[in-house]
Amino acid sequence: MSDPLLPVLLAVPVMVLACQAGGRAVRLLGQPPVIGEILAGILLGPSLLGWLAPSVQQHVLPPSVLPITSALGNLGLLAFLFLIGLELDLRSLGTTRGSVAAVSLSGVLLPMVLGAALASALYPHFAPDGVGRLPFTLFVAVALSITAFPVLARILADRGLETTPLGAFALACAATDDALAWCLLTAVVALSTSGTVLSALTTLALTVVFAVGLIVVLRPLLRALLERASRTSDDLVLVLLFAGLCLSACTTDQIGVHPAFGAFLFGVTAPCGLTAVERSAARIRAVVLPLLLPLFFVDTGLHTDFSALPAGQWGWGAATLAVAVIGKWGGAVGAARLTGSDWRWSAAVGTLMNCRGLTELVVLGIGLQTGVISEPLFTLLVVMTVITTAATAPILRRVAGDDPRMTSPDRTTIPSAIPPGR
């Protein structure tokens, strides 16, 4: 047995078991397991284990093993989003496509405007030396406009809502929102590295072309290919689906959008009515949900250090949280109301769009790596992210009540790629 494998054999079970324990613990508090998995990663990182017992952390989770577990976790994330896309029935949106566009745009623009105003006040206190006001302001504005599509999908799946009208609508809004946000982020990073905003426009155009090509052109070809493969063996169908989601994710990554968006698009493209496809989805699910996906949440938590939160900065943290919630929730609710939705539906959509989760942490990491934001501001934004994510499920539960549009359907009659226990 080679030495590089030994740390992985220790780190992976520690991460998976910690996530299981964290998920079960927060479920007792009415939270989705994803919150426990995020907290498990944070506790295994410098915020607790690295602070109390750094030698233990170095032994259990040495730096050499993190790239491997990170790759496995991201692969699990892509497969999970493929499963979500596979279940999403775009026809269920009916005539709500205009509402999806309105909610997505408003849910990005309003928090950006409020975030830009906040960034003007934050700049003298938190901007790194040598960073201009424009890139700093734009980055904070974009960071406050993020919706965590992967975590939102996970929360909906945990509550059995991913195939309901509310779930389909929220996922469509979040997917559009994330595509816009990643394109805007590309423009901000380009500006901060002496590039031009033209690259962001190019990214958006390429993303639209790729999405249309997948759904309009590739879908009938993929159905014919999978039908032929199913007559050979289920293994071939599984291989084709897995290769397709990886290649689609790779394509969107090369375009400049997060790979998760590509995996989701391929799931939407894949024919869900074929028996062989459903069996292959079940086989992917059996490995991804309990073993691979938790590694993604732990990996992000390992890079979050709450102990670095500076004393005396809680006021700025509270202001950041208030602006983030008001901008995101207010933008989504206002747009939903203006497009004809009632208050309960609009409030539920706003609550879901206010979920930031690990997508936000990824964006913040990019800002920290490129030097656009400082470590103290990074920490404050991470605190905001954890709070808004943890608040999503309990607020949604109260807002939804027993509204049939927002409650789980009978899981025994609807085939699902995501089991109700997740």
N, C-alpha and C positions, 0 to 999 in steps of 0.2 A: 504494500500500500504506500503510495507516494505521500511525502510530508505535506504538500500543499492541500491535500484532501482532509487531513486530520482536523484542522480548525473548523472547516465547514461542517464536518460531522458532529461537532459540538455546538456550533453557533445556530444551525438550523433548528434542531429540536428545542433549544432554549427559546428562540424567537417564537416558534409555533406554539409551544406550551404556554409561554407568557401571554400570547394573544388570546388563546383559549380561556385562560384564567381571567384576563382583563375583560373579555367579552361577556363571560358569565357573570362577572361581578357587576358590570354596569347594567346588564339586563335586569338585575334585581331592582335597580333604580329607575327603570323605565326607559333607559337609553338604548339605542341600537348598538350591537357589538362593535361596530366600526369605531365608536368613541373609545371603548376599552382597548382596542388594538392601537389606536393613536397614543393613548396614555401609556400603554405598555412599552411602546417604543421610546417615549420620552423618559420613562422611569429607568429603562435600560441604558439610556444615554448619559450625557454629562450632567443633567439636571439632578439626578439622584444617585444612581450606581457609580457613575464616574466621580461624583463628589464624595460619597461615603466610602467607597472601596475602589479606588482607581486601579489597583493591581488586579482585583477580581474582574473588573470590566475588560482590562487588557488581555486577560487570559481567556475569558469566555467569548469576547467579541474583539479580537485583534484587528487592527486596521487592514491587514492583508486579506481578511475574509469579506470585508464589506462590499467591494466591487462585485463579488460573486453573488452574495445574497441580494444585492441591489438589482442585478440583472435578472435573477429568478423572480424577484418581487414584481419588477416591471413586466415581465412576461406573463405573470399571473394577472396583473391589471389589464393587459391587452386582451387576454382570453375572457376575462370577466365582462369587459365591455362588448366583446363580440357576442356573448350570450345575451346581454341586454338588448343589443341591436337586433338580434335574431328574433326576439319576442315582440319587439315594437311593431305595431301595425299602424303604418302611416295613414291608412285609410280611416282609422278611428278619429283622426283629427277633423275629418269632414270639412266644414266651411270655416274652421278656426285658423287657417294658415295666416290670415291677416292679423289675427290676435297674436299668434306666435311671433310674427315679425315685430309688431308694435311693442309687446312685452320685452322682447329681447333687446331691441334698440333703446327703449326707455330705461331698461334695467342696466344698461351700460352707460348711457349718456348722463343721466342724473347723478349717479355716484362719481362719475368722472369730473363733472362740474364742481360738486361739493368737495371732492378730493383735491382738486386743484386749488381751491380756496384754502383748505386746511394745509396743504403743502407750502403755501406762501408763509404761513405762520410757523411751520415746522422747520423751514429752511435754515434760519439763523442758528438753530439749536442742534439739528441733527444731520445736516448735509456734510458729507466728507469733504476734506480739504481738496480744492481743485475742481469740484463738481459744479457745473453751471446750474443756474436756477431753472432753466427750461427743462433739461433732462430729468432733474430731480422732481420737479413738479409733475411732469408727464408720467413718470414712473409711479409716483404715489397715486395719481389719479387712476391709472390703469389697474394698480394693485387693489384699489377699493371697488373696482367694477367686476371683479372675478366672481363667477359661480363655479363651485367645484362639481363639474359634471360627473366624475367617477364616484365621489362620495355621495352625491345626490342620488345617483343610480343605486348605490348600495343601500342607502336609507329607505328608498322606495321598495327595494327588493326585500329588505328586512321586514317591512310592514305589509308585504304582499300587494303593493300598489302599482307595480311597474307596468301592468297591463290595463289599469283602470283609465277612464278618461283623464283624470287629474294627472296620473303618472305619465301617460303618453304626452299630454300637453306640456308638463314641466320638463320632461326629458328633451322634447323638441326645442323648447325655449333655451334650456341650458346648453344644448349642443350648438345652437346658433350663437348664443352668448359667448361660449368658449372660443368658437372660431373667430368671432370678432375681437375678443380680448387678446388672443394669441397673435393676431395680425397687428393689433395696436402695440402689443409688447415688442413685436419685431421692429416696428417703427421706432419705438423708444430706445431700444438697445442700439439700433443703427445710428440714431442721433447721438447717443452717448459715446459711440465709438467712431465718430466723425463720418458716419454714413449718411444716407438720404432716406426720406420717407417713401421714395419711389419703390423701395424694396418691399415695403408693407403692402402697397397697392398691387404689386406683382404677386405677392403671396396670396392675397385675397382672390385675385382672378384665377390663379392656378388651382386653388382649393375648390372654387365653384366648378371649374371645368372637370376636375377629378371626381367630385361628388356626382355631377350629372352623368359623367361617363360610366361610373360604377352602376348607378341605379337604372339608367336608361339603356345603356349599351351592354354592359357586362351581365346584368341579371338574367336575361333569357339564355345567354350562352352558358352561364354558370349552371343554370337549372338543367340544361341538356347534358352538360358534362357530368354533373353529379348523378343524374338518372342513369347514365351509362355506367358510371363507376359503381353504383349501388348494385348493379347486376353482377359485378365481379366480387366485391367484398366490402364490408363496412370499414375495414381498415383503410382501404384506399380513399373512401369518403372522408374519414377522419384526417388523413394526411393532407388531402386537398384543401379542406377547410382550414386546418392549422397553417398550412403554407400560405393560403390566401390572406388570412388575417395578419400574418407577419409581413407579407409583402405590401399589403395596403397600409399598415402602420409605418413601414419603412418609407413608403412614398410620401405620406403626409409629413413625416419628419424631414425628408429632403426638401419638401416644399417650404417648410418653415412653420407648420402647425404641429401641435403635440401628436405623437404617435397614437395616443389613445383615441383620437378622433378618427383616424384611419381604420382602426380595429372596429370601432362602432359602426362606421359606414359599411364595412364589409359584412358585418352582422345584419344590417338592414338589407343589404343586397342579396344575401344568401336565401335560398328558398326554404321557408320553415315548414312547408306542408309535406315534405318528403319524410317518410318513416326513417330512412337511413340517416338523414340529417339530424332528426330528433334523437336517435340513438347515439350518434356521435357527439351531440351537444351534451347528453347525459354523461358520457365518458369524460369529456373535458371538465364538466362541472365537478365530477367526483374527485379530481385531483386539484383543480384550481382553488376552489373555495376554502377547503380546510388546510391546504399545505402551502400554496404559492402566494395567494393574495395577501395573507397576513404579513409576509415578508416585505411587501411594498410599504405597508403602514409603519412597520417597525423601522425600516430603513430611513424613512423621513423623520420619525421621532428621534432617531439617533443623532440627527444633525440639528436638533433644537435644544438650546441651552437656556432654560428659564432662570438659572442662577445668575446669568449675565444681565438680568433686568436691573438697571440702575435705580438706586434709591432716589426719591423725590420726583420721579417721572410718571407717577400714576395719573396725574392730572392730564398729561398729554395722551396717556393711554386711554383714559375715559373719553376724551374728545375724539380720538381716532375711532373708538368703538361706536360712539354716537353717530358720527358722520357716516361710517360704513353701513350701519343698520338703517338709518333714515334714508340714505341715498338709494340703497338697493331695494329695500322693502317698499319705500314710497314710489320709486320709479315703476316697479313691476305692478303694484296695486293700482296706481293711477292709470297705467296703460290698459290693464285688464278691465277696469271700470269704464273707461272711455270707449272700449270696443264691445261693450254690452254685457259683460259678466256681472253677476250679483256680488254683494260684499263678501259673502262667505267664500265663494270660489276665488275671488280676487285676493283675499287675505291669505288663503292657502297657497296660492301661486307665489305671492310675495314672500311668504315664509320659506318656501322651498328655494326660491332664487337667492335668498340671503344666506344659504349654506355655502361656505367657502372651502373648508376642508383642505385636503392635501394639494389640490391644484394651486391654491393660494401659497402654500408653503414652497412649492416648486418655483413659482413666480418670484417669491421673496428671495429664494436662494439664488436665482439668476441676478437679481438686483444687487445682492451682497457680493457675488463673485465678480460682477463687472464694476463694482465700486460706486454704484449710483446711490446706494443708501448705506448708512453706518450700522454697526452692530447693535447699538442701543435702539435705533428705530426698527431694525429687523426684529428684535425681541418684542417690542410693543405690538408690532403687527402680527406676530405669531400668537400673542395672547388674545388679540382680537379674533384671530382665525379660530382658535380653539373654542372661545365662548360662542361665537355665532354658529359654529358647527354643532356644539352640544345643545344649543337652544332649539335647533330645528325640529327635532322629533317631538319633544313635549309640547311646543307651541302648535305644531301641526295637529297633534292629537286633540288639543282643546278646540282649535278652529274647525276641524273637520266634523267633529261630533259623530252623528250617525248618518250623515249625508251619503246616500248610495253612490254618488259620483266619486267619493273620496274614501271609500271603505273597500276592504279586500273582497274580491269575488270568491265564489266557492272554488277552492283550490283543487277539489276532487274532479271538477268538470272542465277545468281549463289546463291544458298541458303547459308546463312551466319549465324553463331552463334554470330557474332559481328556486330552490326549495323554500317553503315558508319559514323554516327555522333560521334562515340566514338573514 
